[in-house]
Amino acid sequence: MMGYVIGKAEGKDPGPKVGRMQKEQKERHGHVTAITVAPEYRRLGVAKGLMGLLESASSNSYKAYFVDLFVRPSNQIAIGMYEGLGYSVYRKVDKYYQGGGPNGTDEDGYDMRKALARDSKRETVRDGVAGMAAGSELTLNPPSTIFLSWENVKESKIFFCLSSSIYHHPFMTLDDGLDFGHWSFIH
């Protein structure tokens, strides 16, 4: 296998506005759970292609406002790649990676986002100088961050499992999934 990306659809569409003061919440988004590319296929555009497929599915099928992902601030190679794909740091989550830092310490996580076509005013992202200035200065504690439980994940409308390989794993789809060659929508 050359690589894969696993993502999910999160959030919901805003309800009807009540009064003038209510601001529309743009929660509906695609989330990158994991992406990996085999070492011998790196720097060939595989990750860019996989991310493009997930972004397209999030935008066209799920009608999402943005795609987000979490990355370690110490992973400068990944951050550079994501910035090159149009992502910017939205916020920093304090001690997001528990025990995963140097010598077993906790490490913060960057929540990076990329606005999709539905967010034409780019209200779901923070754009800073070189992508890092605005969001990396806003720190939240994990309890202030909304994470989906498995019960909420089961309620999601669509999951993504996209792979770039010479073979297709049958366990990537369910009976009611729509299989499009090497990538699948799993309802």
Secondary structure by P-SEA (a helix, b strand, c coil): cccbbbbbbbbbccccccccccccccccccccccccccccccccaaaaaaaaaaaaaaccccccccccccccccaaaaaaaaaaaccccccccccccccccccbbbbbbbbbbbbcccccccccccccccccccccccccccccbbbbcaaaaaaccbbbbbbbccccccccccccccccccccccc
